[in-house]
């Protein structure tokens, strides 16, 4: 796979951009790019020119995460204001607003069928689950205290061990992973709502994760320890570890064909990793500040011949790349 820069849109928001995702293509339109910023807005962009389609202004504090429903018609955002806002991507109309306790709404993701919205629960030490049919909260998935990193002396003193930062669904919807400030990753049986086990290896916050779209056992994690890990979630084994970033690795996504990874880092770069060779094959330097989020465009849409990758940064810009 090769990747090249298509566009860098400066001042896409008026403050740092922390989140990016794609709303999949529908019968009426192509895929849309969605970004969330510390400026409290969520913006929707279309086309390779990154034309601003609409702006959502419902949050009262910085936007932490954005996620799109697999149908492409609905999206959700979380904010430091502790609210989850769900909105219609094409009309900008608010569908519902979900309230959490302070510091209990971080990264979010819809399950592959779009039936459940999972929200990393921060200081609650849990994953909050909302049923998207009626927007009622399901029983949360809680990390047992003994598994949340609280056995380490540093986490005992700080109380940060069970702080849940990120969530990721396996492609079949059977497994849900959540990551913590301590570096521990917990795996749940999402069907039965049962805690299974933890994955260890990181010793600093794990801020982003992604399952392989072609192998439901494989999970990729990135951490402030500068490493990218590849796990088998069923055997609890570390398959491989990648290194190369000079500072915290803040975000990861897997290409739709499962052949490569993209990572964003506080070293201001985006790296592309070949999963066959298990090494970095390209480093992109479009940003001038740390890169908070990366996202591959999902497949689908009329006339689509090549893939797209997007990245966002504290420099307030969006970078768009073509990969073939």
Buried (B, 14 or more C-beta within 10 A) or exposed (E): BEBEBBBBBEEBBEBBBBBBBBBBBBEEBBBBBBBBBBBBBBBBBBEEEBEEBBEBEBBEEBBBBBBBBBEBBBBBBBBBBBBBBBBBBBEBEEBEEBEBEEEBBBBBBBBBEBBBBBBBBBBBBBBBBBEBEEBEEBEBBBBEEEBBBBEBEEBEEEEBBBBBBBBBBBBEBBBBBBBBBBBBBBBBEBEEEEBBEBBBBBBBBBBBBBBBBBEBBBBBBBBBBBBBBBBBBEEEEBBEEBEBBEEBBBBBBBBBEBBBBBBBBBBBBBBBBBBEEBEBEBEBEBBEBBBBBBBBBBBEBEEEEEBBBBBBBBBBBBBBBBBE
